[in-house]
Amino acid sequence: MALPNITAIGNLIEDPELTFTSNSIAVAKIRIACNERKQDGTGQWVDGETTFINGSVWRQTAEIATAELKKGDPVIVSGKLKQRSWTDEKTGTKRSVYEIAIDTIGKDLRKASKVINNESLTDPWQSTGF
């Protein structure tokens, strides 16, 4: 049975943490916070409950993510949802957590704050007749 694919959109709650395996393979831990936006009774948009998602990204993508992304950045991640289980050494209790094995990660440009002011930029749909 295949693992489920998942896409999550949120903000990094800390800088990506880059480490290397004993075989010198780069891996970065990613933590994001996701909020559902909804309208309250007065029509104002408010944040719903926050969901925190952990993930890991590997190899060159891990190194690029660590260099390019920082705490607070809006990101989109996509990958496989995995469950990891272990036994707590102190209590002997079995624990588990769901994480994303991230295939793709990037900044969410819908929340970009940079304004591009260039007369040569045009609407691509105008030139095609749509």
Residue pairs with C-beta under 8 A, 6 or more apart in sequence:
3 80
3 81
3 82
3 101
4 80
4 81
5 78
5 79
5 80
5 81
6 78
6 79
6 80
6 81
6 100
7 76
7 77
7 78
8 32
8 34
8 53
8 55
8 76
8 77
8 78
8 100
9 34
9 74
9 75
9 76
9 108
10 32
10 33
10 34
10 35
10 51
10 53
10 74
10 75
11 32
11 33
11 72
11 73
11 74
11 75
12 30
12 31
12 32
12 69
12 70
12 71
12 72
12 73
12 75
13 31
13 32
13 33
13 52
13 71
14 31
14 71
15 66
15 69
15 70
15 71
16 28
16 29
16 30
16 57
16 62
16 65
16 66
16 69
17 28
17 29
17 66
18 26
18 27
18 28
18 62
18 63
18 66
19 26
19 27
19 28
19 29
20 26
20 27
21 27
25 58
25 59
26 58
26 59
26 60
26 62
26 63
27 56
27 57
27 58
27 62
28 56
28 57
28 58
28 62
28 63
28 65
28 66
29 54
29 55
29 56
30 54
30 55
30 56
30 57
30 65
30 75
30 77
30 100
30 102
30 105
31 52
31 53
31 54
31 55
32 52
32 53
32 55
32 75
32 77
33 50
33 51
33 52
33 53
34 50
34 51
34 52
34 53
35 47
35 48
35 49
35 50
35 51
36 47
36 48
36 49
37 45
37 46
37 47
37 48
38 45
38 46
38 48
39 45
39 46
40 46
53 77
53 99
53 100
54 97
54 99
54 100
55 77
55 79
55 99
55 100
55 101
55 102
56 62
56 99
56 100
56 101
56 102
57 65
57 79
57 102
57 105
61 102
61 104
61 105
65 105
68 107
69 75
69 105
69 107
73 107
74 107
74 108
74 110
74 111
75 105
75 106
75 107
75 108
76 104
76 105
76 106
76 107
76 108
77 100
77 102
77 104
77 105
78 102
78 103
78 104
78 105
79 100
79 101
79 102
79 103
79 104
80 100
80 101
80 103
81 98
81 99
81 100
82 98
82 99
82 100
82 101
83 96
83 97
83 98
83 99
84 96
84 97
84 98
84 99
85 94
85 95
85 96
86 94
86 95
86 96
87 93
87 94
87 95
88 94
88 95
